[in-house]
């Protein structure tokens, strides 16, 4: 299959997974569509969501189905937009500290280490920039789009490309030190999980349903864990991409695939501790002794971290294209395809709060800091909400 055909097919599938509002128009009114997003019903509101500030960041995710992530460190949010805007924002007030245009179509970001930021480009570039000004330090060419934030550790910068490569660059010069190539299935979803740097390894997830620990020294594979096994007759049925964010706690890695599994992996040797059947592209998070994941059918689940089963599940948001669940205070936040923000109790999964920050939705992972939640909408609104229980 040509790269153009694969791009068109992956774009179509991504639109379906996002809960596209035009799905209903493909069927006669008399036909029942089991994947039609459910309509929201009234809830017993127990939590207030107070917007503290909002600011605009260029064109946001643009038209490339990107998932450009902001990053928070030392009270500063760093955020980028697809058309090339990059800015630093004071997390408390929303005041813009600096902004630049990097003259690049951004598809992956924002990574940060020390005084540096890292961006990936849609035209096959990786850039290191000064975190205090946005000034460019170096840029390196790669063979494909970089759809996730590159990561650094002061010695290396690692970036993953859409064509299945994980590449290590010299932190100071940007010269390539090594590259690992993974086989790319005929048909994949449009996305890439953000690689993690853990001790002396880069942990990366690929479109074939595998997670690899790769030595930062020379790019060799230390261990491999298969999260999902392709099944079915058609290429669509065999898609097992790992596109959503992974999470770590202690020595454990938590990762979920599309049409595959949620797995807990011991990071010293890559041994799977436990696994559950799941189909997710938005990723997993950890909190309150639980591992949270939103299934493609809209089920939000809290699995016990010890692998002993499910603490709770919520099925009220069926096929609403949910974002990665984000623990905040005593709650779990998800955003749906219509831009509604839902707060679920971490105790039992009850929906206890709801607001609509932006109708465009929010593919990017939210960021929680104490009782504050930062949301970056698809059309470029960066917002801060405070979460508080109603007395």
N, C-alpha and C positions, 0 to 999 in steps of 0.2 A: 504494500500500500504506500502511495506517495506521501511525502511529508505534508503537502497541501491537503490531501484527503483526510489524513489523520487529524490535522488541525481543525478542519471543518467538522468532523465527527466528534472530536473532543469538545469543541465549543457547543455543539448541539446537546451532548450529554450533560455538560456543565449547566446549561440553561435549564434542562429538565430537573437536575438535582437541586437547583436553586429555588425550585417551586415557582417556575415561570408563570406569570399571570395569564399567558395566552394558551395554556394547555387546554383549558375548557373549550376554546374555540375550535379545537381539532376534532371534537366529537359532536354528534347530533345531540340535541337536548335530551332525547329520550334514552341515550346511552349512559350507563353508570360508569363513572371513572373512579376506581378505588384509590387513586393517588391524588385526587383533587384535594388541595389544602382545606382543612376544616375551618369553619367560621369560629371566631372567638366568641366566648360567652362571658357573661358577667362573673366577676370574682369577688370574694370577700377581702377587700383591701385592708391589709394590716401593716403595710410599709409605705412610707413616703419616699418618693424619688424627687429630690430638689435639684434643678439645674443651677449650677454655680456660675458657669461661664461657657461660652461657645466662640470659636474662631474658625475661619475658613482657610483651607490649604489647597490652593489650586483646583485641579479637576479631580482630586481624590483618586479613586481607583481607575479612572478613565474608562475606556471601552474594551480593554483587553482581558476582562475577567480576572484581573489581578487581585492579590490579597496582600497589599503593602502594609506592613505592620508598624505602628509607632513603638517606641521604646522609652521607658522611664528610668532615669537614674539621677540620684542626688537632687531631686526636686525639679528636674527639667525633662520635658517631653521632646523627643526628636521625632519628626514626622515628615514624610515625603509624599509627593503626588506624582501620578504617572507622567505628566507633561514635563517634569523636571524640577519642580519646586521642592526645596528642602528648608525646613525651619526648626528653630528651637523655641519652645514655649514654656514659660514659667507655669509649673503644674498647679500652683496655688491660685494664681490670679488669672491665668490665661493670657498674660501679656507676652507679646512676641519679643524674643530676645535678639534674634537675628534671622535673616532669611536670604537664600541665594537661589539661583537657578543653575543647575549643574550642566545644562546643555546636553541632556541625555534623556531618552525615554526610559523611565524607571519602571522596572517590573518586579524587583525584589528589594526589600529593606524593611526596617532600618536595623542594621547590626551595630553594636557598640562594644568597644573595649578601651578602657583607659581614656585617653584624650582623642580617640579616633572613632569615626563612623564608617560604615561600609554599606555600599549600595550595589545592586545588580541591575544590569541594563537589558532592555528588550532586544537590542541589537548585538548582544553578546559582549558585554563589558562588565568588569568588576572595578569598583572605585573605592579608594580609601581617602577620607577627608578629615580635616581638623574639626573636632567636636566643639571648639570654642568660636569658630567663625564660619565653618562650611567650606573653607578653602581646600582645593583639591591637592592631595599629596602624590598620588599616582593612580593610573588606570591600566588595566590589563585586559587583553582580548581573550575571549573564550569562544567555543564553537556553537553555543546556543543560548537561548534566553535563560536568565537567572531569575527564577520565580519565587525564591525565598531569600531571606536576609543572609548575606555572608556573615561569618563569625570569625573572631580573632582571639589570640591569646598573648600577644606581644612578640611572638616568634613567627607565627604563621597566620594567614588568613585563609579560611576554607570556604569554597563556594560550590554550589551544586547547580548543574545545568539541566535544562529540560530534556536534553538528549542522553541523559544517563551518566554523566561524569561528575565525580567529586574531585576538585582540584585544590592543591595546597600551594599558596603563594608566599614568598618571602615577605614578612611583615614590613620591613624597611624599604625594599626596592620594588616589590610587586612582581619579581621574576618567578616563573613557575618552578617549583621544586619537584612535584610529583602529580600524577593523575591516576585515579581509579575509574575504570569504565565498567558500567553495569549494562547488561542486556535490556533493551527497551522492548516491551511487547508491541505487537502490531497496532493495538488500540489502547490508548491511555486517557485518563482524565487530565484536565488542564490544571496542573498545580504541582507543587513540590513541598514536602515537609522541610522545615528549617533544620539544618544540621545542628548538632550539639557538640560542644567541646567539653569533654569530661576527662580530667587528668591528662594523660598523654595520648588520648584517642579522640578522633572525630566519629561521632555516631550519626549515621545517615540512613534514611529510609528511601526505598526505591519503588518504582512502578511495578515490579514483579512480586511485591508483597514481602520483601525481605528487609531486615534491618542489619546493617554491618557496622562493626567497630573497626576503624581504620587507623593504623599507627600514624601519628603526626610526624614521626621521624622520616619514614620512607614510603608511606602510602600502602603498605602491605595490610592484608586483612587479618585482624586478630581473632575475630569470631563473627559468626553469621547466625541470625535467628530468623526462621521463616514464620511470619505472622499469618499469612494467608496462602492457600493453595488454589490456583485457578481451576475452576470447574465449569462445566457446561459445554455446549456444542458451538455456540456462536462466540465471536470475539468480544461482544458486549457482555455476555454472561461470564466471560473469563477475566474481566477487569478486576484487579485486586490492588489498585494503587494505594499507597500510603501517602496522603497529601496533607493531612491535618497535623497540627502541632503535637509533638511528643511531650511527655512530662517526666520528671525525675523526682525521687525522694529517697534519700539515703543511697543505697546501692541498687535501687530498683528503677527500671525504666518502664513507662506505660505508653503503649502505642496502639492505635486502631487503624484498620484498613477498610476500604470499600469492599463490600461483598466478601468479608472475611471474618476477622476476629479482633477482639480487644485482648491484648496480652500484657502480662507483667513479666519482665525479663530481668534476670540478675546480670548486672553489667560487668562483673569480673570475667565471666566466661560465656555469656550469652545464653545461659540456660533459662528456658521458659519455666516460670514458677506456676502460673495458672493462665487460663484463657477462657474467653466466652465468645459465643457467636454474636457478631455485631457487623453492621454496615455503616461506616461513617467516613466522611471526608473533612469534617471540621476539626477533629482532634480531641484530645483528652486533657483533663486537668485533675488536680489532686487537692483535697482538703477535708477536714473534719473526719478523717479516717476513711474517706471514700475516694473512689476513682469515678469521675463524672464523664459521661459521653452522651452525645445526641445522635441517635440513629437516623438514617435517611428517611425512615417512616415517621419521624417526629417524636419518637419515644425518648424521653430524657431519663437516664438511669444513673443510679448511685450504686456502684459495686463496692463491696467491702474490700479494703486494701489487702487484707489477709487471704483473699481468695475464697472466702466462705459463702459467697453468694451475693444476692441483691439486697441492699438495704431498702430501697424503694424505687419505683418507676412511675413516671407521669406520662399519660398517653393523650393529654388534652390538646396538644399542639401538633396533631397529625399532619405530616407532609407540608409543614410551613417553612422548610429550608432553614433550619436552625444553625446558629453560629456555635462555636466552641463554648461549652458551659464554663463560666468563670466564677469561682467562689469569691464573694465579697461580704465581709462581716459575717452574719449568720445565714447567708443566703447564697443561691446560685443564680447567676444572670445568663440569659440567652436572648439573642435578637433574632426575629424571624424575617422572612423575605419582604414583608410589608413595612419593616422598620419598627415594629413594636418590640419594646424591651420588657421582658418578663422576669420577675423575681420569684424563685422557688425556695421554699424552706429547705435548709440542709438536713433538717430532722426527718421530714416525711415527704418532701417533694410537692407539697401544696403550693399552688400559685398564690402569692400573697401581695404582689405589687405589679403594676403595669403602667407604662407610659409609652409615648411614641416620639422618640428623639428626632427622627428623620425618616421620611417615607421611602428613601432610596435603599434602606437596609444597611447592614454593616458586616461585610465578609471578614474584615480584619479582626483578629482576636482583641477582645476588650482587655483593659489593664485595671487591676484592683489594687488599691493602696489604702489599707485600713477600711474605713466605711465609704471611701470615695471610689467611683467607677469612671474610667475614661473610655469614651466611645469614639471611634473614627468611622464616620459613615462613608458609604460608597461614593457620594458626590462631594466629599471633601470637608465635611464639618467635623471638627474636633471638639468634643464636649466633655464637661465634667459634671457628674451627678453625685450628690451626697445621699446615702441611704440611711434612713432612720425609722425605727419602729413607731407606729402610731400609739400614743398613750391611751 
